[in-house]
Amino acid sequence: MAVATERRDGAATVSTGCNERRVWQLLGEREQLRLQSDVDQADRFGQRWLLVTDRRVLVFAQDPDVAPQPATAFSFDEIKDADTEIEVSAGGLVLTLAHNRVEVIRFSRTLAAHFADAARVIRSLAEGVPAQPSDKLPLIRCPRCGRLLPGRHARCSVCIQTHAVLLRIAGYLRPHRAIAVAVVLATLGRTLIQLIPPLVTRRMIDGALQGHAGGTVDQRFHLMTSLVGILIVAAIAGAGIQTVSQWLAALLGGRITAQMRGEVYRKLEHLPLAFHNERGTGSLLALINQDTAALEQFLVQGVPFIATNVLMFVFILGVLLKVQWELALIVLIPVPLMLFGSQRIWVRTSSLYRRWWRVRAAFSSRLSESLYGIRVSKAFAQEDRESTEFDQRNGVLREAGIKTAVTSQRLSTTLNFINSTGIFLVWLFGGHDVIYGVISLGTLVMFNSYLGQFYAPLQYFTQVSQWMSQAFAGAERVFEVLDSPEEAYVAPGSVALSPLQGSLEFRDVTFSYERGKPALKHISVSVKPGEMIGLVGRSGSGKSTFIHLVNRFYEPDSGQILVDGVDLQRIDLRSFREQVGVVLQDPFLFSGTVAENIAYARPDASFRQIVAAAKAANAHDFIVSLEDGYSFRVGERGHRLSGGERQRISIARAILRDPQLLILDEATASVDTETERLIQEALARLVQGRTTFAIAHRLSTLRNADRLFVFEGGEIKETGTHDELMEMPHGIYHRLVELQREVSRIRVVGG
Amino acid sequence: MEDHILAPESDLDPHTDPRLLHFSRGRWGLRLTVDGDRSLWRVRIRFADPLRYPDEFISVLTDPDREVLMLNDLTVLDEESQRVINESLGRFYAVPAITRVRSLSYKLGPLYWHVDTTHGEREFVLHWSSENVVDLPGGRVRLMDVSGNRYDLPDLGTLDEDSRKLIMEALT
């Protein structure tokens, strides 16, 4: 038995439980499912319980273990059907009874998948078929910390601790230990050298210029010359060490970010489609290009800067305390205020940078969209409108950038003013001590020289906080992607199906892209090896979703897909996909040569095999007539070829792969009649002996399919051959064929 | 008098005089009766564009999604029809409005909200993108969380000082 518990705010966790059964066991009923809703009947966020036993469906206004009196109850004898109805922000579980329909419990969209599954269980029990709640329902809260999860496929972002981000960035240093140690040593050396000039200055003033240490004029000048020599050596050594440390830091930063970019890209390639749909290309591009660049800047400039200044802060404080501790304490007076101010700046600039990133990601996304759609905007003469929209977005980006810069600058100026109060205080109290002979003039000048270096870590904290804000925000996003669960190519216990026989079965499969809005509902069909299945139905009826599930681009919400009798979830994904071929309506070619595109799925194919595949795809003739033949570069997304040419190359690609399971998604939808004939010929060769699923808008092209699945509203309403389905005068398929005939007639009449 | 039940896919004349239409709450759902003798017994009512035209272009659908007619002015209908249509629309498009922000924080990208709404206290998580954050007339903003639940964020001027501050710190 699965028990789903639900909190006020929408959490639901499904777990097994025994102790809560007792009430129902006393009544002689076995509890099948328990689900706590997050919305009451008045649509306020609240609690209600759905409890399904082997005999009844019960709804409680309070926890049934505390108050076991149901608000309402229905026996399975009277239930004919169960379903969920989803609204804008809530939904309801609706039971169809003999003489009416009743909404028994309401829930937010957060729980839509859970209640859709409950409806499935109820429906099944009403038909007298035992059913268990699905164990694939999405988790809503983090099992560890109890917080809401940030998406269906996401990990808990709270459990990824913020300090862990820093540790992870540091973790990237591990393979480059030697360089990292050299950077640290160089930083330390540079810091020590920077401490020398104020000490030398004090000696110059007190010893050489004022002669407090005694000696002749010549001796004092000789001392002066020696001290200037020390300054020159320190300056040269400092410059040399700085050059080396900057070079090392650049080397380190470059290597780490290249490694991180590589990891992010590899990860993106292996993340499920649902993740890409959720995030959008623009923000993922920004992630790879800009976030990793921000991290590089932080590692190359920020980390050495912070390290140098922290060391400097500690060393100078030590020197000042040793020389004149009273004056050193005065130097510390503005520090708490500066730290508080810096912390505020950190908080403020972090949110500004996040906003700037959001605006920039949206800008990039829209920009790439409008450039890809340039033909459409030209065709509809909408260049000016696109430009105006670009200007608006550019303006928003500009304003966000200006606001970030101005706010940072304003806060930085305030901090600078606080710093200067320390200088005023040192002049006041230090001047007093010099006048009354407590300290020498050289010591006061040394204090003032050190002040600049002492306050620098705090004074430039704004700059550092900018680097850190940008880098950490970027690193957070990078790590979020790196931590997202990949498609399980080789899950534990998975089996490799090789070679695939090609039988396929859907067992009560329900799937939704968006919680509670099923795109496929309770699909149960089976397909024999080598069968050709035509998928027909109106747009949005579920055909493409069906083949997405066959290809395991997504996982069903409930039910099972079996390939050769094995649950698709348990099949080694790589071995499965290697035996699946896909031909899409708008085939995607990568920039490269024709030969490279044909051999995309089988890079080890010989040239003879590539040519044979191209001939079988009726593509060879046009390829050899291209000026560079098989080495012709097709351009970005294959734009240098026509739609029909691209299509035939994609068929050649599928033929070369020699798949056992073939998916044709509107493969001839957007080509002329002659090209369609060529493609049809190629497809006829391709489908021989392979299990094939074909979607075609032109129903005539599916006439020869072994069977047709007719989709409507996410369900398969009719199955059979063309002739069988045409014998159903009121059938959906019959109506679709008649409609197409009608349209053809209109076209003929209309010319 | 039991009127004639029309099949769900039945066509109605789109120019049917709206005064001949009567909507009522039946045993199977919302029922549309035409001219007192023909009925569609389970229709659904939707706005064609609820964000831009929240009072006009009301679509009457049957199952599966198929519009049988569009109403531009409800006032021509009888009172009961207006009442059941408004009830149906109100229920379908009900969106909690945020009245107070208790906490608001970023954690590795997503934004965690803890709010009071017109429908009670609620926590939700939002990914900030143009799909999930939509400007509405009157300075309002519609937020869509990771589960697809919607929340209306009113004009910031109508919120208390603390809520405003939290929003300003997190979002502006």
Boltz contact constraints between the chains, C-beta under 6 A:
constraints:
  - contact:
      token1: [A, 9]
      token2: [B, 122]
      max_distance: 6.0
  - contact:
      token1: [A, 9]
      token2: [B, 123]
      max_distance: 6.0
  - contact:
      token1: [A, 43]
      token2: [B, 94]
      max_distance: 6.0
  - contact:
      token1: [A, 44]
      token2: [B, 119]
      max_distance: 6.0
  - contact:
      token1: [A, 44]
      token2: [B, 120]
      max_distance: 6.0
  - contact:
      token1: [A, 45]
      token2: [B, 119]
      max_distance: 6.0
  - contact:
      token1: [A, 45]
      token2: [B, 120]
      max_distance: 6.0
  - contact:
      token1: [A, 45]
      token2: [B, 122]
      max_distance: 6.0
  - contact:
      token1: [A, 87]
      token2: [B, 92]
      max_distance: 6.0
  - contact:
      token1: [A, 88]
      token2: [B, 93]
      max_distance: 6.0
  - contact:
      token1: [A, 88]
      token2: [B, 150]
      max_distance: 6.0
  - contact:
      token1: [A, 89]
      token2: [B, 95]
      max_distance: 6.0
  - contact:
      token1: [A, 89]
      token2: [B, 149]
      max_distance: 6.0
  - contact:
      token1: [A, 89]
      token2: [B, 150]
      max_distance: 6.0
  - contact:
      token1: [A, 100]
      token2: [B, 27]
      max_distance: 6.0
  - contact:
      token1: [A, 101]
      token2: [B, 28]
      max_distance: 6.0
  - contact:
      token1: [A, 108]
      token2: [B, 149]
      max_distance: 6.0
  - contact:
      token1: [A, 109]
      token2: [B, 147]
      max_distance: 6.0
  - contact:
      token1: [A, 109]
      token2: [B, 148]
      max_distance: 6.0
  - contact:
      token1: [A, 109]
      token2: [B, 149]
      max_distance: 6.0
  - contact:
      token1: [A, 110]
      token2: [B, 147]
      max_distance: 6.0
  - contact:
      token1: [A, 148]
      token2: [B, 123]
      max_distance: 6.0
  - contact:
      token1: [A, 148]
      token2: [B, 125]
      max_distance: 6.0
  - contact:
      token1: [A, 150]
      token2: [B, 110]
      max_distance: 6.0
  - contact:
      token1: [A, 150]
      token2: [B, 125]
      max_distance: 6.0
  - contact:
      token1: [A, 150]
      token2: [B, 146]
      max_distance: 6.0
  - contact:
      token1: [A, 151]
      token2: [B, 146]
      max_distance: 6.0
  - contact:
      token1: [A, 157]
      token2: [B, 107]
      max_distance: 6.0
  - contact:
      token1: [A, 157]
      token2: [B, 108]
      max_distance: 6.0
  - contact:
      token1: [A, 157]
      token2: [B, 110]
      max_distance: 6.0
  - contact:
      token1: [A, 158]
      token2: [B, 107]
      max_distance: 6.0
  - contact:
      token1: [A, 160]
      token2: [B, 108]
      max_distance: 6.0
  - contact:
      token1: [A, 351]
      token2: [B, 169]
      max_distance: 6.0
  - contact:
      token1: [A, 351]
      token2: [B, 170]
      max_distance: 6.0
  - contact:
      token1: [A, 358]
      token2: [B, 128]
      max_distance: 6.0
  - contact:
      token1: [A, 362]
      token2: [B, 130]
      max_distance: 6.0
  - contact:
      token1: [A, 476]
      token2: [B, 108]
      max_distance: 6.0
  - contact:
      token1: [A, 477]
      token2: [B, 109]
      max_distance: 6.0
  - contact:
      token1: [A, 480]
      token2: [B, 108]
      max_distance: 6.0
  - contact:
      token1: [A, 480]
      token2: [B, 109]
      max_distance: 6.0
  - contact:
      token1: [A, 514]
      token2: [B, 148]
      max_distance: 6.0
  - contact:
      token1: [A, 515]
      token2: [B, 147]
      max_distance: 6.0
  - contact:
      token1: [A, 515]
      token2: [B, 148]
      max_distance: 6.0
  - contact:
      token1: [A, 713]
      token2: [B, 64]
      max_distance: 6.0
